[in-house]
Amino acid sequence: PDQHAINLLLSGLSSEDREVLAGLLAHQVETGVFETLKVLEYHGIEPFETGYEGSPYHDFIGRLDDWGWPDA
């Protein structure tokens, strides 16, 4: 019931429009995670002080681009 308005909106969109909306929302989530990781590193919050390949947000962006995880 709490998603009724969203379901009505989505049901009125074409599949192409739903794909565009999904891409927009996914990008916003990625941006939010990236910015959060930057702030956590800046303030020295454990375990976000360093990353595998520089900083935690570099690691995040790398994984989005399908980089493999480095060997430990």
Predicted model as a PDB file, atoms N, CA, C, CB and O in Angstrom, pLDDT in the B-factor column:
MODEL        1                                                                  
ATOM      1  N   PRO A   1       0.802  -1.222   0.000  1.00 78.00           N  
ATOM      2  CA  PRO A   1       0.000   0.000   0.000  1.00 78.00           C  
ATOM      3  C   PRO A   1       0.839   1.278   0.000  1.00 78.00           C  
ATOM      4  CB  PRO A   1      -0.909   0.003   1.194  1.00 78.00           C  
ATOM      5  O   PRO A   1       0.450   2.275  -0.609  1.00 78.00           O  
ATOM      6  N   ASP A   2       1.984   1.252   0.679  1.00 85.00           N  
ATOM      7  CA  ASP A   2       2.798   2.464   0.734  1.00 85.00           C  
ATOM      8  C   ASP A   2       3.509   2.753  -0.582  1.00 85.00           C  
ATOM      9  CB  ASP A   2       3.816   2.350   1.842  1.00 85.00           C  
ATOM     10  O   ASP A   2       4.078   3.833  -0.747  1.00 85.00           O  
ATOM     11  N   GLN A   3       3.488   1.820  -1.514  1.00 92.00           N  
ATOM     12  CA  GLN A   3       4.113   2.004  -2.822  1.00 92.00           C  
ATOM     13  C   GLN A   3       3.089   2.224  -3.931  1.00 92.00           C  
ATOM     14  CB  GLN A   3       4.974   0.805  -3.155  1.00 92.00           C  
ATOM     15  O   GLN A   3       3.444   2.231  -5.110  1.00 92.00           O  
ATOM     16  N   HIS A   4       1.837   2.401  -3.567  1.00 94.00           N  
ATOM     17  CA  HIS A   4       0.758   2.492  -4.566  1.00 94.00           C  
ATOM     18  C   HIS A   4       1.005   3.617  -5.574  1.00 94.00           C  
ATOM     19  CB  HIS A   4      -0.591   2.713  -3.868  1.00 94.00           C  
ATOM     20  O   HIS A   4       0.870   3.399  -6.779  1.00 94.00           O  
ATOM     21  N   ALA A   5       1.359   4.794  -5.112  1.00 92.00           N  
ATOM     22  CA  ALA A   5       1.571   5.926  -6.026  1.00 92.00           C  
ATOM     23  C   ALA A   5       2.737   5.651  -6.963  1.00 92.00           C  
ATOM     24  CB  ALA A   5       1.826   7.223  -5.234  1.00 92.00           C  
ATOM     25  O   ALA A   5       2.677   5.991  -8.145  1.00 92.00           O  
ATOM     26  N   ILE A   6       3.779   5.048  -6.455  1.00 92.00           N  
ATOM     27  CA  ILE A   6       4.935   4.715  -7.308  1.00 92.00           C  
ATOM     28  C   ILE A   6       4.540   3.665  -8.336  1.00 92.00           C  
ATOM     29  CB  ILE A   6       6.128   4.205  -6.453  1.00 92.00           C  
ATOM     30  O   ILE A   6       4.911   3.767  -9.505  1.00 92.00           O  
ATOM     31  N   ASN A   7       3.789   2.658  -7.904  1.00 93.00           N  
ATOM     32  CA  ASN A   7       3.340   1.628  -8.841  1.00 93.00           C  
ATOM     33  C   ASN A   7       2.461   2.216  -9.939  1.00 93.00           C  
ATOM     34  CB  ASN A   7       2.580   0.533  -8.099  1.00 93.00           C  
ATOM     35  O   ASN A   7       2.561   1.811 -11.097  1.00 93.00           O  
ATOM     36  N   LEU A   8       1.608   3.161  -9.585  1.00 94.00           N  
ATOM     37  CA  LEU A   8       0.776   3.821 -10.603  1.00 94.00           C  
ATOM     38  C   LEU A   8       1.652   4.577 -11.600  1.00 94.00           C  
ATOM     39  CB  LEU A   8      -0.235   4.790  -9.939  1.00 94.00           C  
ATOM     40  O   LEU A   8       1.434   4.509 -12.810  1.00 94.00           O  
ATOM     41  N   LEU A   9       2.636   5.292 -11.080  1.00 93.00           N  
ATOM     42  CA  LEU A   9       3.549   6.028 -11.961  1.00 93.00           C  
ATOM     43  C   LEU A   9       4.278   5.074 -12.901  1.00 93.00           C  
ATOM     44  CB  LEU A   9       4.566   6.837 -11.133  1.00 93.00           C  
ATOM     45  O   LEU A   9       4.313   5.296 -14.112  1.00 93.00           O  
ATOM     46  N   LEU A  10       4.856   4.022 -12.349  1.00 93.00           N  
ATOM     47  CA  LEU A  10       5.632   3.083 -13.167  1.00 93.00           C  
ATOM     48  C   LEU A  10       4.764   2.359 -14.194  1.00 93.00           C  
ATOM     49  CB  LEU A  10       6.325   2.062 -12.274  1.00 93.00           C  
ATOM     50  O   LEU A  10       5.208   2.094 -15.312  1.00 93.00           O  
ATOM     51  N   SER A  11       3.543   2.044 -13.819  1.00 94.00           N  
ATOM     52  CA  SER A  11       2.677   1.327 -14.764  1.00 94.00           C  
ATOM     53  C   SER A  11       2.309   2.189 -15.960  1.00 94.00           C  
ATOM     54  CB  SER A  11       1.410   0.853 -14.065  1.00 94.00           C  
ATOM     55  O   SER A  11       1.943   1.660 -17.009  1.00 94.00           O  
ATOM     56  N   GLY A  12       2.397   3.500 -15.823  1.00 95.00           N  
ATOM     57  CA  GLY A  12       2.091   4.398 -16.936  1.00 95.00           C  
ATOM     58  C   GLY A  12       3.272   4.685 -17.838  1.00 95.00           C  
ATOM     59  O   GLY A  12       3.126   5.365 -18.854  1.00 95.00           O  
ATOM     60  N   LEU A  13       4.442   4.177 -17.480  1.00 96.00           N  
ATOM     61  CA  LEU A  13       5.648   4.433 -18.280  1.00 96.00           C  
ATOM     62  C   LEU A  13       5.906   3.293 -19.252  1.00 96.00           C  
ATOM     63  CB  LEU A  13       6.868   4.632 -17.369  1.00 96.00           C  
ATOM     64  O   LEU A  13       5.562   2.143 -18.982  1.00 96.00           O  
ATOM     65  N   SER A  14       6.504   3.616 -20.363  1.00 96.00           N  
ATOM     66  CA  SER A  14       6.939   2.571 -21.296  1.00 96.00           C  
ATOM     67  C   SER A  14       8.155   1.867 -20.696  1.00 96.00           C  
ATOM     68  CB  SER A  14       7.277   3.173 -22.712  1.00 96.00           C  
ATOM     69  O   SER A  14       8.776   2.379 -19.765  1.00 96.00           O  
ATOM     70  N   SER A  15       8.487   0.716 -21.221  1.00 95.00           N  
ATOM     71  CA  SER A  15       9.661  -0.008 -20.707  1.00 95.00           C  
ATOM     72  C   SER A  15      10.930   0.812 -20.920  1.00 95.00           C  
ATOM     73  CB  SER A  15       9.797  -1.388 -21.395  1.00 95.00           C  
ATOM     74  O   SER A  15      11.844   0.761 -20.098  1.00 95.00           O  
ATOM     75  N   GLU A  16      10.994   1.564 -22.015  1.00 97.00           N  
ATOM     76  CA  GLU A  16      12.159   2.415 -22.262  1.00 97.00           C  
ATOM     77  C   GLU A  16      12.256   3.521 -21.213  1.00 97.00           C  
ATOM     78  CB  GLU A  16      12.090   3.026 -23.673  1.00 97.00           C  
ATOM     79  O   GLU A  16      13.343   3.822 -20.720  1.00 97.00           O  
ATOM     80  N   ASP A  17      11.120   4.123 -20.875  1.00 97.00           N  
ATOM     81  CA  ASP A  17      11.114   5.165 -19.848  1.00 97.00           C  
ATOM     82  C   ASP A  17      11.475   4.598 -18.479  1.00 97.00           C  
ATOM     83  CB  ASP A  17       9.744   5.842 -19.787  1.00 97.00           C  
ATOM     84  O   ASP A  17      12.162   5.255 -17.698  1.00 97.00           O  
ATOM     85  N   ARG A  18      11.016   3.381 -18.183  1.00 96.00           N  
ATOM     86  CA  ARG A  18      11.384   2.744 -16.909  1.00 96.00           C  
ATOM     87  C   ARG A  18      12.873   2.490 -16.849  1.00 96.00           C  
ATOM     88  CB  ARG A  18      10.622   1.426 -16.716  1.00 96.00           C  
ATOM     89  O   ARG A  18      13.480   2.641 -15.789  1.00 96.00           O  
ATOM     90  N   GLU A  19      13.479   2.107 -17.968  1.00 96.00           N  
ATOM     91  CA  GLU A  19      14.931   1.894 -18.017  1.00 96.00           C  
ATOM     92  C   GLU A  19      15.684   3.199 -17.763  1.00 96.00           C  
ATOM     93  CB  GLU A  19      15.344   1.305 -19.378  1.00 96.00           C  
ATOM     94  O   GLU A  19      16.682   3.215 -17.043  1.00 96.00           O  
ATOM     95  N   VAL A  20      15.204   4.282 -18.353  1.00 97.00           N  
ATOM     96  CA  VAL A  20      15.837   5.591 -18.139  1.00 97.00           C  
ATOM     97  C   VAL A  20      15.734   5.982 -16.670  1.00 97.00           C  
ATOM     98  CB  VAL A  20      15.180   6.677 -19.034  1.00 97.00           C  
ATOM     99  O   VAL A  20      16.713   6.430 -16.074  1.00 97.00           O  
ATOM    100  N   LEU A  21      14.570   5.816 -16.095  1.00 96.00           N  
ATOM    101  CA  LEU A  21      14.374   6.144 -14.683  1.00 96.00           C  
ATOM    102  C   LEU A  21      15.246   5.269 -13.791  1.00 96.00           C  
ATOM    103  CB  LEU A  21      12.901   5.984 -14.297  1.00 96.00           C  
ATOM    104  O   LEU A  21      15.844   5.765 -12.836  1.00 96.00           O  
ATOM    105  N   ALA A  22      15.324   3.988 -14.087  1.00 96.00           N  
ATOM    106  CA  ALA A  22      16.171   3.081 -13.302  1.00 96.00           C  
ATOM    107  C   ALA A  22      17.634   3.501 -13.380  1.00 96.00           C  
ATOM    108  CB  ALA A  22      16.012   1.631 -13.794  1.00 96.00           C  
ATOM    109  O   ALA A  22      18.341   3.465 -12.373  1.00 96.00           O  
ATOM    110  N   GLY A  23      18.091   3.894 -14.553  1.00 96.00           N  
ATOM    111  CA  GLY A  23      19.469   4.360 -14.703  1.00 96.00           C  
ATOM    112  C   GLY A  23      19.734   5.622 -13.905  1.00 96.00           C  
ATOM    113  O   GLY A  23      20.791   5.768 -13.290  1.00 96.00           O  
ATOM    114  N   LEU A  24      18.772   6.534 -13.917  1.00 97.00           N  
ATOM    115  CA  LEU A  24      18.896   7.773 -13.149  1.00 97.00           C  
ATOM    116  C   LEU A  24      18.995   7.479 -11.659  1.00 97.00           C  
ATOM    117  CB  LEU A  24      17.704   8.698 -13.426  1.00 97.00           C  
ATOM    118  O   LEU A  24      19.853   8.030 -10.969  1.00 97.00           O  
ATOM    119  N   LEU A  25      18.129   6.622 -11.170  1.00 96.00           N  
ATOM    120  CA  LEU A  25      18.144   6.287  -9.745  1.00 96.00           C  
ATOM    121  C   LEU A  25      19.416   5.545  -9.359  1.00 96.00           C  
ATOM    122  CB  LEU A  25      16.924   5.444  -9.386  1.00 96.00           C  
ATOM    123  O   LEU A  25      19.980   5.807  -8.297  1.00 96.00           O  
ATOM    124  N   ALA A  26      19.877   4.627 -10.198  1.00 95.00           N  
ATOM    125  CA  ALA A  26      21.113   3.899  -9.913  1.00 95.00           C  
ATOM    126  C   ALA A  26      22.296   4.865  -9.848  1.00 95.00           C  
ATOM    127  CB  ALA A  26      21.364   2.813 -10.984  1.00 95.00           C  
ATOM    128  O   ALA A  26      23.159   4.730  -8.980  1.00 95.00           O  
ATOM    129  N   HIS A  27      22.339   5.820 -10.744  1.00 95.00           N  
ATOM    130  CA  HIS A  27      23.423   6.805 -10.736  1.00 95.00           C  
ATOM    131  C   HIS A  27      23.406   7.624  -9.444  1.00 95.00           C  
ATOM    132  CB  HIS A  27      23.312   7.739 -11.957  1.00 95.00           C  
ATOM    133  O   HIS A  27      24.460   7.919  -8.882  1.00 95.00           O  
ATOM    134  N   GLN A  28      22.226   7.987  -8.979  1.00 97.00           N  
ATOM    135  CA  GLN A  28      22.126   8.763  -7.745  1.00 97.00           C  
ATOM    136  C   GLN A  28      22.600   7.952  -6.543  1.00 97.00           C  
ATOM    137  CB  GLN A  28      20.687   9.232  -7.526  1.00 97.00           C  
ATOM    138  O   GLN A  28      23.238   8.500  -5.644  1.00 97.00           O  
ATOM    139  N   VAL A  29      22.300   6.663  -6.515  1.00 96.00           N  
ATOM    140  CA  VAL A  29      22.788   5.806  -5.432  1.00 96.00           C  
ATOM    141  C   VAL A  29      24.313   5.725  -5.490  1.00 96.00           C  
ATOM    142  CB  VAL A  29      22.160   4.383  -5.524  1.00 96.00           C  
ATOM    143  O   VAL A  29      24.978   5.841  -4.461  1.00 96.00           O  
ATOM    144  N   GLU A  30      24.867   5.527  -6.677  1.00 93.00           N  
ATOM    145  CA  GLU A  30      26.326   5.456  -6.821  1.00 93.00           C  
ATOM    146  C   GLU A  30      26.982   6.755  -6.363  1.00 93.00           C  
ATOM    147  CB  GLU A  30      26.710   5.158  -8.283  1.00 93.00           C  
ATOM    148  O   GLU A  30      28.008   6.723  -5.684  1.00 93.00           O  
ATOM    149  N   THR A  31      26.406   7.887  -6.724  1.00 95.00           N  
ATOM    150  CA  THR A  31      26.945   9.179  -6.312  1.00 95.00           C  
ATOM    151  C   THR A  31      26.885   9.317  -4.792  1.00 95.00           C  
ATOM    152  CB  THR A  31      26.173  10.331  -6.988  1.00 95.00           C  
ATOM    153  O   THR A  31      27.830   9.815  -4.180  1.00 95.00           O  
ATOM    154  N   GLY A  32      25.797   8.886  -4.185  1.00 96.00           N  
ATOM    155  CA  GLY A  32      25.663   8.957  -2.732  1.00 96.00           C  
ATOM    156  C   GLY A  32      26.682   8.107  -2.010  1.00 96.00           C  
ATOM    157  O   GLY A  32      27.257   8.539  -1.012  1.00 96.00           O  
ATOM    158  N   VAL A  33      26.914   6.892  -2.506  1.00 94.00           N  
ATOM    159  CA  VAL A  33      27.922   6.018  -1.894  1.00 94.00           C  
ATOM    160  C   VAL A  33      29.304   6.626  -2.054  1.00 94.00           C  
ATOM    161  CB  VAL A  33      27.883   4.606  -2.520  1.00 94.00           C  
ATOM    162  O   VAL A  33      30.081   6.639  -1.100  1.00 94.00           O  
ATOM    163  N   PHE A  34      29.626   7.127  -3.231  1.00 93.00           N  
ATOM    164  CA  PHE A  34      30.916   7.757  -3.496  1.00 93.00           C  
ATOM    165  C   PHE A  34      31.160   8.914  -2.534  1.00 93.00           C  
ATOM    166  CB  PHE A  34      30.986   8.249  -4.948  1.00 93.00           C  
ATOM    167  O   PHE A  34      32.215   8.985  -1.903  1.00 93.00           O  
ATOM    168  N   GLU A  35      30.196   9.817  -2.421  1.00 95.00           N  
ATOM    169  CA  GLU A  35      30.351  10.983  -1.548  1.00 95.00           C  
ATOM    170  C   GLU A  35      30.453  10.574  -0.081  1.00 95.00           C  
ATOM    171  CB  GLU A  35      29.180  11.948  -1.740  1.00 95.00           C  
ATOM    172  O   GLU A  35      31.211  11.176   0.680  1.00 95.00           O  
ATOM    173  N   THR A  36      29.699   9.560   0.318  1.00 95.00           N  
ATOM    174  CA  THR A  36      29.772   9.068   1.692  1.00 95.00           C  
ATOM    175  C   THR A  36      31.155   8.507   1.994  1.00 95.00           C  
ATOM    176  CB  THR A  36      28.702   7.997   1.937  1.00 95.00           C  
ATOM    177  O   THR A  36      31.714   8.776   3.057  1.00 95.00           O  
ATOM    178  N   LEU A  37      31.708   7.736   1.076  1.00 94.00           N  
ATOM    179  CA  LEU A  37      33.044   7.189   1.279  1.00 94.00           C  
ATOM    180  C   LEU A  37      34.091   8.292   1.378  1.00 94.00           C  
ATOM    181  CB  LEU A  37      33.400   6.236   0.149  1.00 94.00           C  
ATOM    182  O   LEU A  37      35.025   8.188   2.174  1.00 94.00           O  
ATOM    183  N   LYS A  38      33.946   9.347   0.578  1.00 93.00           N  
ATOM    184  CA  LYS A  38      34.876  10.482   0.659  1.00 93.00           C  
ATOM    185  C   LYS A  38      34.828  11.135   2.041  1.00 93.00           C  
ATOM    186  CB  LYS A  38      34.546  11.525  -0.428  1.00 93.00           C  
ATOM    187  O   LYS A  38      35.870  11.444   2.620  1.00 93.00           O  
ATOM    188  N   VAL A  39      33.632  11.340   2.564  1.00 95.00           N  
ATOM    189  CA  VAL A  39      33.480  11.977   3.882  1.00 95.00           C  
ATOM    190  C   VAL A  39      34.024  11.075   4.978  1.00 95.00           C  
ATOM    191  CB  VAL A  39      32.000  12.312   4.160  1.00 95.00           C  
ATOM    192  O   VAL A  39      34.711  11.552   5.882  1.00 95.00           O  
ATOM    193  N   LEU A  40      33.731   9.783   4.916  1.00 94.00           N  
ATOM    194  CA  LEU A  40      34.240   8.860   5.927  1.00 94.00           C  
ATOM    195  C   LEU A  40      35.760   8.838   5.945  1.00 94.00           C  
ATOM    196  CB  LEU A  40      33.704   7.457   5.680  1.00 94.00           C  
ATOM    197  O   LEU A  40      36.370   8.823   7.014  1.00 94.00           O  
ATOM    198  N   GLU A  41      36.378   8.837   4.756  1.00 93.00           N  
ATOM    199  CA  GLU A  41      37.838   8.862   4.690  1.00 93.00           C  
ATOM    200  C   GLU A  41      38.373  10.188   5.232  1.00 93.00           C  
ATOM    201  CB  GLU A  41      38.320   8.641   3.239  1.00 93.00           C  
ATOM    202  O   GLU A  41      39.318  10.201   6.021  1.00 93.00           O  
ATOM    203  N   TYR A  42      37.791  11.265   4.826  1.00 93.00           N  
ATOM    204  CA  TYR A  42      38.246  12.589   5.250  1.00 93.00           C  
ATOM    205  C   TYR A  42      38.265  12.718   6.775  1.00 93.00           C  
ATOM    206  CB  TYR A  42      37.349  13.671   4.647  1.00 93.00           C  
ATOM    207  O   TYR A  42      39.180  13.312   7.345  1.00 93.00           O  
ATOM    208  N   HIS A  43      37.265  12.165   7.415  1.00 95.00           N  
ATOM    209  CA  HIS A  43      37.162  12.262   8.867  1.00 95.00           C  
ATOM    210  C   HIS A  43      37.851  11.105   9.595  1.00 95.00           C  
ATOM    211  CB  HIS A  43      35.710  12.316   9.268  1.00 95.00           C  
ATOM    212  O   HIS A  43      37.779  11.017  10.821  1.00 95.00           O  
ATOM    213  N   GLY A  44      38.513  10.224   8.856  1.00 92.00           N  
ATOM    214  CA  GLY A  44      39.274   9.135   9.469  1.00 92.00           C  
ATOM    215  C   GLY A  44      38.429   8.115  10.200  1.00 92.00           C  
ATOM    216  O   GLY A  44      38.851   7.566  11.218  1.00 92.00           O  
ATOM    217  N   ILE A  45      37.244   7.861   9.687  1.00 93.00           N  
ATOM    218  CA  ILE A  45      36.345   6.892  10.311  1.00 93.00           C  
ATOM    219  C   ILE A  45      36.776   5.486   9.904  1.00 93.00           C  
ATOM    220  CB  ILE A  45      34.859   7.157   9.906  1.00 93.00           C  
ATOM    221  O   ILE A  45      36.858   5.171   8.717  1.00 93.00           O  
ATOM    222  N   GLU A  46      37.053   4.644  10.905  1.00 92.00           N  
ATOM    223  CA  GLU A  46      37.450   3.260  10.616  1.00 92.00           C  
ATOM    224  C   GLU A  46      36.264   2.493  10.055  1.00 92.00           C  
ATOM    225  CB  GLU A  46      37.993   2.560  11.889  1.00 92.00           C  
ATOM    226  O   GLU A  46      35.134   2.721  10.486  1.00 92.00           O  
ATOM    227  N   PRO A  47      36.482   1.616   9.134  1.00 90.00           N  
ATOM    228  CA  PRO A  47      37.714   1.207   8.456  1.00 90.00           C  
ATOM    229  C   PRO A  47      37.919   1.927   7.127  1.00 90.00           C  
ATOM    230  CB  PRO A  47      37.702  -0.287   8.224  1.00 90.00           C  
ATOM    231  O   PRO A  47      38.454   1.331   6.192  1.00 90.00           O  
ATOM    232  N   PHE A  48      37.515   3.173   7.017  1.00 91.00           N  
ATOM    233  CA  PHE A  48      37.512   3.887   5.746  1.00 91.00           C  
ATOM    234  C   PHE A  48      38.669   4.869   5.586  1.00 91.00           C  
ATOM    235  CB  PHE A  48      36.225   4.619   5.595  1.00 91.00           C  
ATOM    236  O   PHE A  48      38.587   5.785   4.767  1.00 91.00           O  
ATOM    237  N   GLU A  49      39.748   4.694   6.355  1.00 88.00           N  
ATOM    238  CA  GLU A  49      40.874   5.625   6.251  1.00 88.00           C  
ATOM    239  C   GLU A  49      41.689   5.392   4.976  1.00 88.00           C  
ATOM    240  CB  GLU A  49      41.780   5.492   7.476  1.00 88.00           C  
ATOM    241  O   GLU A  49      42.228   6.337   4.400  1.00 88.00           O  
ATOM    242  N   THR A  50      41.776   4.154   4.545  1.00 86.00           N  
ATOM    243  CA  THR A  50      42.515   3.822   3.325  1.00 86.00           C  
ATOM    244  C   THR A  50      41.745   2.759   2.555  1.00 86.00           C  
ATOM    245  CB  THR A  50      43.957   3.329   3.656  1.00 86.00           C  
ATOM    246  O   THR A  50      40.843   2.106   3.078  1.00 86.00           O  
ATOM    247  N   GLY A  51      42.131   2.612   1.302  1.00 85.00           N  
ATOM    248  CA  GLY A  51      41.509   1.593   0.469  1.00 85.00           C  
ATOM    249  C   GLY A  51      42.564   0.641  -0.071  1.00 85.00           C  
ATOM    250  O   GLY A  51      43.749   0.771   0.236  1.00 85.00           O  
ATOM    251  N   TYR A  52      42.136  -0.286  -0.852  1.00 83.00           N  
ATOM    252  CA  TYR A  52      43.066  -1.220  -1.477  1.00 83.00           C  
ATOM    253  C   TYR A  52      43.923  -0.525  -2.524  1.00 83.00           C  
ATOM    254  CB  TYR A  52      42.308  -2.381  -2.109  1.00 83.00           C  
ATOM    255  O   TYR A  52      45.103  -0.834  -2.684  1.00 83.00           O  
ATOM    256  N   GLU A  53      43.319   0.410  -3.227  1.00 79.00           N  
ATOM    257  CA  GLU A  53      44.004   1.069  -4.339  1.00 79.00           C  
ATOM    258  C   GLU A  53      43.943   2.585  -4.177  1.00 79.00           C  
ATOM    259  CB  GLU A  53      43.382   0.650  -5.685  1.00 79.00           C  
ATOM    260  O   GLU A  53      43.514   3.297  -5.085  1.00 79.00           O  
ATOM    261  N   GLY A  54      44.372   3.067  -3.026  1.00 82.00           N  
ATOM    262  CA  GLY A  54      44.375   4.492  -2.769  1.00 82.00           C  
ATOM    263  C   GLY A  54      43.389   4.857  -1.689  1.00 82.00           C  
ATOM    264  O   GLY A  54      43.746   4.926  -0.513  1.00 82.00           O  
ATOM    265  N   SER A  55      42.164   5.088  -2.073  1.00 89.00           N  
ATOM    266  CA  SER A  55      41.151   5.482  -1.112  1.00 89.00           C  
ATOM    267  C   SER A  55      39.916   4.596  -1.286  1.00 89.00           C  
ATOM    268  CB  SER A  55      40.786   6.978  -1.278  1.00 89.00           C  
ATOM    269  O   SER A  55      39.756   3.963  -2.330  1.00 89.00           O  
ATOM    270  N   PRO A  56      39.047   4.544  -0.280  1.00 90.00           N  
ATOM    271  CA  PRO A  56      37.847   3.723  -0.420  1.00 90.00           C  
ATOM    272  C   PRO A  56      36.978   4.118  -1.612  1.00 90.00           C  
ATOM    273  CB  PRO A  56      37.032   3.807   0.838  1.00 90.00           C  
ATOM    274  O   PRO A  56      36.380   3.256  -2.255  1.00 90.00           O  
ATOM    275  N   TYR A  57      36.905   5.412  -1.909  1.00 89.00           N  
ATOM    276  CA  TYR A  57      36.059   5.800  -3.033  1.00 89.00           C  
ATOM    277  C   TYR A  57      36.689   5.422  -4.374  1.00 89.00           C  
ATOM    278  CB  TYR A  57      35.788   7.298  -2.991  1.00 89.00           C  
ATOM    279  O   TYR A  57      35.971   5.188  -5.346  1.00 89.00           O  
ATOM    280  N   HIS A  58      38.027   5.360  -4.437  1.00 87.00           N  
ATOM    281  CA  HIS A  58      38.665   4.834  -5.652  1.00 87.00           C  
ATOM    282  C   HIS A  58      38.314   3.358  -5.834  1.00 87.00           C  
ATOM    283  CB  HIS A  58      40.205   5.017  -5.587  1.00 87.00           C  
ATOM    284  O   HIS A  58      38.013   2.910  -6.941  1.00 87.00           O  
ATOM    285  N   ASP A  59      38.359   2.612  -4.729  1.00 87.00           N  
ATOM    286  CA  ASP A  59      37.986   1.196  -4.798  1.00 87.00           C  
ATOM    287  C   ASP A  59      36.552   1.035  -5.289  1.00 87.00           C  
ATOM    288  CB  ASP A  59      38.150   0.528  -3.423  1.00 87.00           C  
ATOM    289  O   ASP A  59      36.270   0.171  -6.120  1.00 87.00           O  
ATOM    290  N   PHE A  60      35.649   1.864  -4.778  1.00 89.00           N  
ATOM    291  CA  PHE A  60      34.248   1.782  -5.171  1.00 89.00           C  
ATOM    292  C   PHE A  60      34.076   2.059  -6.662  1.00 89.00           C  
ATOM    293  CB  PHE A  60      33.410   2.763  -4.354  1.00 89.00           C  
ATOM    294  O   PHE A  60      33.399   1.309  -7.366  1.00 89.00           O  
ATOM    295  N   ILE A  61      34.686   3.126  -7.132  1.00 88.00           N  
ATOM    296  CA  ILE A  61      34.585   3.474  -8.554  1.00 88.00           C  
ATOM    297  C   ILE A  61      35.196   2.373  -9.416  1.00 88.00           C  
ATOM    298  CB  ILE A  61      35.283   4.823  -8.836  1.00 88.00           C  
ATOM    299  O   ILE A  61      34.653   2.031 -10.467  1.00 88.00           O  
ATOM    300  N   GLY A  62      36.310   1.825  -8.978  1.00 86.00           N  
ATOM    301  CA  GLY A  62      36.936   0.730  -9.714  1.00 86.00           C  
ATOM    302  C   GLY A  62      36.033  -0.479  -9.831  1.00 86.00           C  
ATOM    303  O   GLY A  62      35.961  -1.099 -10.892  1.00 86.00           O  
ATOM    304  N   ARG A  63      35.342  -0.824  -8.752  1.00 87.00           N  
ATOM    305  CA  ARG A  63      34.446  -1.973  -8.810  1.00 87.00           C  
ATOM    306  C   ARG A  63      33.276  -1.694  -9.749  1.00 87.00           C  
ATOM    307  CB  ARG A  63      33.930  -2.325  -7.406  1.00 87.00           C  
ATOM    308  O   ARG A  63      32.783  -2.609 -10.410  1.00 87.00           O  
ATOM    309  N   LEU A  64      32.828  -0.441  -9.815  1.00 87.00           N  
ATOM    310  CA  LEU A  64      31.765  -0.104 -10.766  1.00 87.00           C  
ATOM    311  C   LEU A  64      32.232  -0.304 -12.202  1.00 87.00           C  
ATOM    312  CB  LEU A  64      31.301   1.344 -10.561  1.00 87.00           C  
ATOM    313  O   LEU A  64      31.434  -0.622 -13.083  1.00 87.00           O  
ATOM    314  N   ASP A  65      33.534  -0.115 -12.433  1.00 82.00           N  
ATOM    315  CA  ASP A  65      34.101  -0.298 -13.770  1.00 82.00           C  
ATOM    316  C   ASP A  65      34.632  -1.710 -13.981  1.00 82.00           C  
ATOM    317  CB  ASP A  65      35.215   0.707 -14.005  1.00 82.00           C  
ATOM    318  O   ASP A  65      35.416  -1.962 -14.897  1.00 82.00           O  
ATOM    319  N   ASP A  66      34.192  -2.638 -13.113  1.00 80.00           N  
ATOM    320  CA  ASP A  66      34.555  -4.066 -13.216  1.00 80.00           C  
ATOM    321  C   ASP A  66      36.030  -4.350 -12.981  1.00 80.00           C  
ATOM    322  CB  ASP A  66      34.176  -4.586 -14.569  1.00 80.00           C  
ATOM    323  O   ASP A  66      36.546  -5.343 -13.494  1.00 80.00           O  
ATOM    324  N   TRP A  67      36.726  -3.506 -12.219  1.00 79.00           N  
ATOM    325  CA  TRP A  67      38.085  -3.859 -11.830  1.00 79.00           C  
ATOM    326  C   TRP A  67      38.018  -5.065 -10.906  1.00 79.00           C  
ATOM    327  CB  TRP A  67      38.812  -2.661 -11.140  1.00 79.00           C  
ATOM    328  O   TRP A  67      37.086  -5.197 -10.112  1.00 79.00           O  
ATOM    329  N   GLY A  68      38.996  -5.931 -11.011  1.00 78.00           N  
ATOM    330  CA  GLY A  68      39.064  -7.061 -10.087  1.00 78.00           C  
ATOM    331  C   GLY A  68      39.605  -6.591  -8.737  1.00 78.00           C  
ATOM    332  O   GLY A  68      40.302  -5.580  -8.652  1.00 78.00           O  
ATOM    333  N   TRP A  69      39.278  -7.334  -7.694  1.00 76.00           N  
ATOM    334  CA  TRP A  69      39.832  -7.016  -6.374  1.00 76.00           C  
ATOM    335  C   TRP A  69      41.300  -7.416  -6.346  1.00 76.00           C  
ATOM    336  CB  TRP A  69      39.040  -7.740  -5.239  1.00 76.00           C  
ATOM    337  O   TRP A  69      41.659  -8.475  -6.861  1.00 76.00           O  
ATOM    338  N   PRO A  70      42.144  -6.596  -5.761  1.00 72.00           N  
ATOM    339  CA  PRO A  70      43.574  -6.948  -5.686  1.00 72.00           C  
ATOM    340  C   PRO A  70      43.794  -8.148  -4.782  1.00 72.00           C  
ATOM    341  CB  PRO A  70      44.399  -5.755  -5.176  1.00 72.00           C  
ATOM    342  O   PRO A  70      43.025  -8.399  -3.855  1.00 72.00           O  
ATOM    343  N   ASP A  71      44.856  -8.882  -5.070  1.00 70.00           N  
ATOM    344  CA  ASP A  71      45.223  -9.999  -4.205  1.00 70.00           C  
ATOM    345  C   ASP A  71      45.797  -9.460  -2.909  1.00 70.00           C  
ATOM    346  CB  ASP A  71      46.237 -10.935  -4.903  1.00 70.00           C  
ATOM    347  O   ASP A  71      46.586  -8.515  -2.913  1.00 70.00           O  
ATOM    348  N   ALA A  72      45.401 -10.057  -1.811  1.00 59.00           N  
ATOM    349  CA  ALA A  72      45.891  -9.590  -0.504  1.00 59.00           C  
ATOM    350  C   ALA A  72      47.260 -10.148  -0.201  1.00 59.00           C  
ATOM    351  CB  ALA A  72      44.921  -9.978   0.607  1.00 59.00           C  
ATOM    352  O   ALA A  72      47.824  -9.860   0.855  1.00 59.00           O  
TER     353      ALA A  72                                                      
ENDMDL                                                                          
END                                                                             
